[in-house]
Amino acid sequence: MELHMDTNLDGKVALVTGGSRGIGKAIAGCFASAGARVMISSRKADSCEEAVAELEAATGGELAHVAGNVGNAEDVERVVGETMGTFGAVDILVNNAATNPYAGPTIDVDLPRWQKTLDVNLTAPLAWTQACWNAWMREHGGNVVNISSVGAFHTNQILGTYDITKSALLHLTRQLAAELAPGVRVNAVCPGLVKTDFARALWEDGRGDEVAQGYPLKRLGEPEDIGRAALFLASEASGWITGQAIVADGGGLVGFPH
């Protein structure tokens, strides 16, 4: 019996939110390298344009971009509509865009920033999934990959508000996996500390070295680490997996406490 890992995405169309930098950009690059046509979206058109040019040069793939606010309902419909108009399908959705406007004890968070975190990190993934379901996936099937966090599994003195939304995103992943099967698979990736601009405050100025020593693999994550995990979940290599979360954290959750 011949066994091989089928991560080929030839003929597939992927839409990646927050796709102009960091983890989202790495996911878009991995998908394009695997043969997918990729639409990236983020708030700033110039950042999207730069990312598309860089990724096309690096991968030889076909990419496009549409700027939009991930939490704006009209932008959601417009971006999904332009994806359909450009590529004629939306087989894969990656809900990557996230925000973290507050750091501190959850008991002290002001309600506007609490609400913004919920809107972007939890409500938006539902809205984007609904839009893709209605536009394509209901009739043709598809695949949803949500980007959560290892913070979903424990408490944190300053990141509790963010982590609560990421924990809820995992339950939304399970709920939608049950509801949208068998045609659509829904899974999640839970990154540990990855060297991105979004997480820069946690790893710059040598702070990341201390964190890395608590990881059995002794290094922080790179965006491409998460890109490869997302590619696995988006491809037929994971064809019998739905409602699950891959933890990509260098072993941090199983490491000995420091």
HELIX and SHEET records of a PDB file:
HELIX    1   1 GLY A   22  SER A   33  1                                  12    
HELIX    2   2 ALA A   45  THR A   59  1                                  15    
HELIX    3   3 ALA A   73  PHE A   87  1                                  15    
HELIX    4   4 THR A  106  ASP A  108  5                                   3    
HELIX    5   5 LEU A  111  LEU A  118  1                                   8    
HELIX    6   6 ASP A  119  THR A  123  3                                   5    
HELIX    7   7 ALA A  124  CYS A  132  1                                   9    
HELIX    8   8 TRP A  133  MET A  137  3                                   5    
HELIX    9   9 ARG A  138  HIS A  140  1                                   3    
HELIX   10  10 VAL A  150  PHE A  153  5                                   4    
HELIX   11  11 GLY A  160  LEU A  180  1                                  21    
HELIX   12  12 ARG A  200  TRP A  203  1                                   4    
HELIX   13  13 GLU A  204  GLY A  206  5                                   3    
HELIX   14  14 ARG A  207  GLN A  213  1                                   7    
HELIX   15  15 PRO A  223  ALA A  234  1                                  12    
HELIX   16  16 GLU A  236  SER A  238  5                                   3    
SHEET    1   A 7 LEU A  63  HIS A  65  0                                        
SHEET    2   A 7 ARG A  37  SER A  41  1                                        
SHEET    3   A 7 VAL A  13  THR A  17  1                                        
SHEET    4   A 7 ILE A  92  ASN A  95  1                                        
SHEET    5   A 7 GLY A 142  ILE A 147  1                                        
SHEET    6   A 7 VAL A 184  PRO A 191  1                                        
SHEET    7   A 7 ALA A 245  ALA A 248  1                                        
END                                                                             
